[in-house]
Amino acid sequence: MSYFEKHIFFCLNDRGKDQTCCSNVGATSLQKYAKDRLKKIKTASKHKIRVNRAGCLSRCDEGPVLVIYPEGIWYQYIDQSDIDEIIESHVIGNKVVKRLQI
């Protein structure tokens, strides 16, 4: 039995200024946004949802990326509205966001 109902890992790998990596396309600020958003709507504590920082998840060319477990669903996202959609649809509603899935 898993301790968390959902575990969200955001790739925040930083390969340097001129390299392709999630950190260079806004992943750090959007990970913080997701964590704050879940706290604000009190979903994280109620449903045991954890938002974590991760190193390289080996999908740099598709970044920024996150993965949600236990389902193992991968997403590419661009902005806060994508994060909101992932939270509302997948994290809370248990419905995969096909347009962002990789």
N, C-alpha and C positions, 0 to 999 in steps of 0.2 A: 504494500500500500504506500503510495507516494505521500509525502508530507504536504506538498503543494498540489492544489487542484490544477493550476496552470503555472508554467514556468516559462517566462519570456526572456530569451537571450538576444541582446543587441550586439552585433559585431561593432566594436569600436577600435579596431586595429588601425594603427598609424604607421605607415611605411615611409613616411617622409613627404615633404611638400610636393614633389613632382611625380609621385607614384600613385597608381590606382589603389585606393583603399577606402573603406567606409568612413573613416575619420575625416577624410578630405571632402566629403559630400554631406556634411551636416549630421552624421549619426549621433554624435555626443549630445548635442542640444535636443535632438528628437528623442533620445533615450530618456533624458531628464524630463522632457515634456510628458512622455508616456507614464513615467513613474508618478509625477505630480498629478496628472489627470486621474489616474486610478485612485490615488489617495483622496483626491477631491470628491470623487463620486463614491468613496468608501467601499468600492468593490473589492479592492485588493485584500483587505483584512477580513471582510465577510466571507469571501470565497477562497481565501488562501492563495492569492495570486502574487507571484514574485517576479519583479522586473530586475534583470541582472545585466551587468556589463560583461562582455566577452572579448577575448582576444580574437585573432583571426579565425574565421569560420570557413575559410577557403572558398569563398564565392565572391571575391573582390570585384570581378568584372560585372557582377549583377547588383552591386551595392548602391545604396546602403541596404543591408539585409538584417532580418531578425528571424528567429525560429521559435515556435511555440510548442512546448511539450506538455502533456505526454503525446499529443497527436503527431508531432514531428512535421508540422506544416511550416514551410518557408515562405517569407514575404519579402518583396522589394517595396520600398516606400520612398516618397519624395518629400512630403511636407506634413504639417500637422493634421490636415484633413485626412490624409491616408492613415495616420496613426489613430485618429478618432474613429475611422471606419473599421479598422482592425479591432480596436477595443470594443466598440459597440456590437459589431457583427460576430466576430470570432470569440473574443475573450468573454464577453457577457452572454451573447446569443448563441454561441456554439455553432455558428454558420461560417464556413470558409469564405473568404473574400477572393473569389476566383480571379478578378481582374488584377490583383496584386500578388497572387500566388506564383511562386517559381518552383 
